[in-house]
Amino acid sequence: MSFTKVQTGVKVASSTTNPRSIALGSDPQLGSVVCLGIWNAQSANTITSVVDANGNNYTITDTSPVGAGGAGRIWLAYLIAPANADKTVTVTFGTSGESNALWLDEFAPPAGMYASWDYDSSGSGNSTNINSPTLTVRERGELLYSLGAGIGVELGGDVAGELEMLLLVFADRHVACLVEQHVGRL
């Protein structure tokens, strides 16, 4: 058994809006894992809050933010959805006027299972071959959520310097997230 992607990630193009909101198509299901990728062009910027429209605070992972080698900073935030989770999430940055982008995805654990946070890791480099960080899959079925940024390259056909999300799902029953952060477990 493995996690199921419930709602396709929503990507908001680069903007200087602060605070910045993003929405899924519908409210997350109770117990789902909602992953939010955040990119900001200002390497010294901070995040003051990540909250849904019903006041549920997202947890920013331990290794966030991660410097993106001159391409700003990357954060990963997540929520194990409570019954009142809302589809709209708002991120407030410490400094306004900087380009930023958001990605939001919802994943449901297998029936009868419960998700929990496992661990995260980060790495950086300036190579075309990304081989850091290394995450150890601790149990079958982990969900691995990855974020990365680059300068001077087009990521997924979008503006150079923006964040790109990569999703890897291992067969069976756990949540994990990676490359510039996030790993959880059932």
C-alpha positions in Angstrom: 0.0 0.0 0.0 1.2 3.5 -0.7 0.1 7.1 -0.5 -2.3 8.4 -3.1 -2.0 11.9 -4.6 -5.4 13.3 -3.9 -5.1 16.7 -5.6 -2.6 17.7 -8.3 -0.1 20.2 -7.2 -1.0 23.8 -7.8 1.8 26.0 -8.8 1.6 29.8 -8.5 3.9 31.7 -10.9 6.5 34.0 -9.5 5.0 37.1 -8.0 6.0 39.8 -5.4 2.6 39.6 -3.6 2.9 39.4 0.2 1.1 37.8 1.9 0.6 35.1 -0.8 -2.2 32.6 -1.0 -2.6 29.3 -2.9 -5.5 26.9 -3.0 -6.3 23.3 -3.7 -9.5 22.5 -5.7 -11.2 21.3 -2.5 -10.6 21.0 1.3 -8.1 18.4 2.2 -9.4 15.1 3.6 -9.0 14.3 7.3 -5.6 12.7 7.9 -4.1 13.6 4.5 -0.6 15.1 4.3 -0.6 18.5 2.6 2.9 19.6 1.4 3.6 23.2 0.6 6.8 24.2 -1.3 7.8 27.8 -1.0 10.5 29.8 -2.9 11.6 33.3 -2.4 14.2 35.2 -4.4 15.5 37.1 -1.3 18.2 34.9 0.3 17.7 36.7 3.6 13.9 36.7 3.7 11.9 35.0 6.4 8.4 33.5 6.7 6.3 34.9 9.6 3.4 32.5 9.1 1.9 29.7 7.0 -1.8 29.2 7.9 -4.9 27.9 6.2 -8.2 29.9 6.0 -9.5 28.1 9.1 -6.4 29.1 11.2 -4.6 25.7 11.0 -0.8 26.4 11.2 1.5 24.5 8.8 4.7 23.2 10.3 7.9 24.5 8.5 10.4 21.6 8.4 13.5 21.6 10.6 16.0 22.2 7.8 14.0 25.1 6.2 14.9 27.5 4.8 17.6 26.2 2.5 19.7 28.5 0.4 19.3 27.8 -3.2 22.8 28.8 -4.4 22.1 32.3 -5.4 18.5 31.5 -6.4 17.0 32.6 -3.1 15.6 30.4 -0.4 13.4 27.3 -0.3 11.1 26.2 2.5 8.9 23.2 2.9 5.8 23.3 5.2 3.3 20.5 5.8 0.0 19.9 7.6 -1.5 16.5 8.7 -5.0 17.6 7.8 -7.4 18.0 10.7 -11.2 17.8 10.2 -11.4 21.5 9.5 -8.5 21.8 7.1 -9.2 24.5 4.4 -8.1 24.4 0.8 -6.6 27.9 0.9 -3.2 28.4 2.5 -1.6 31.8 3.0 2.2 32.4 3.4 3.4 35.7 4.9 7.0 36.7 4.2 9.0 39.0 6.5 10.0 41.2 3.6 7.6 42.4 0.8 8.5 43.0 -2.8 10.6 39.9 -3.5 9.6 37.3 -6.2 8.1 34.2 -4.6 6.3 31.1 -5.8 4.2 28.4 -4.0 3.4 24.7 -4.7 0.7 22.8 -2.9 -0.1 19.0 -3.0 -2.3 16.7 -0.9 -1.5 13.0 -0.3 -3.8 10.5 1.4 -2.4 7.6 3.4 -3.6 4.0 2.7 -7.0 3.2 4.2 -6.7 2.5 7.9 -3.2 4.1 8.2 -2.2 7.4 9.7 0.5 9.7 8.5 3.2 11.3 10.7 6.3 13.3 10.1 9.5 11.3 9.7 12.5 13.5 8.9 13.9 15.9 6.4 17.2 16.7 4.9 18.8 19.4 2.7 21.7 19.8 0.3 23.0 22.2 -2.2 25.5 22.3 -5.0 26.2 23.8 -8.4 26.3 20.8 -10.6 24.0 19.5 -13.3 24.0 16.2 -11.3 22.1 16.4 -8.1 23.2 13.8 -5.6 22.7 15.5 -2.3 21.1 15.1 0.2 20.8 11.4 0.8 17.7 10.1 2.5 17.4 6.6 3.9 14.1 5.0 3.3 13.3 3.6 6.7 10.2 1.6 5.9 8.2 0.6 2.9 5.6 3.0 1.5 7.3 6.3 2.4 6.3 9.4 0.5 9.3 11.5 -0.6 8.6 15.1 -1.5 11.4 17.0 -3.1 12.1 20.7 -3.9 14.9 22.4 -5.7 15.8 25.7 -7.3 18.2 26.8 -10.0 19.7 29.8 -11.7 19.9 30.3 -15.4 18.0 27.1 -16.2 14.4 26.6 -17.1 12.7 24.3 -14.6 9.6 22.6 -16.0 9.2 25.3 -18.6 8.9 28.2 -16.1 10.9 31.2 -15.2 14.6 30.5 -14.4 15.3 30.6 -10.7 12.0 29.2 -9.6 11.3 26.2 -7.5 10.6 22.8 -9.1 8.8 19.9 -7.3 9.7 16.3 -7.7 7.6 13.5 -6.2 8.7 10.0 -5.5 6.4 7.5 -3.9 7.8 4.3 -2.5 5.6 1.2 -2.4 3.7 0.7 0.8 2.9 2.9 3.7 4.9 5.9 4.9 5.4 9.6 4.2 8.7 11.2 3.5 9.9 14.4 1.9 13.3 15.6 0.6 15.7 17.7 -1.4 15.5 20.8 0.4 13.4 19.0 2.9 10.6 16.8 4.3 10.0 13.2 5.3 7.1 11.8 7.3 5.9 8.4 8.2 2.6 6.5 8.8 
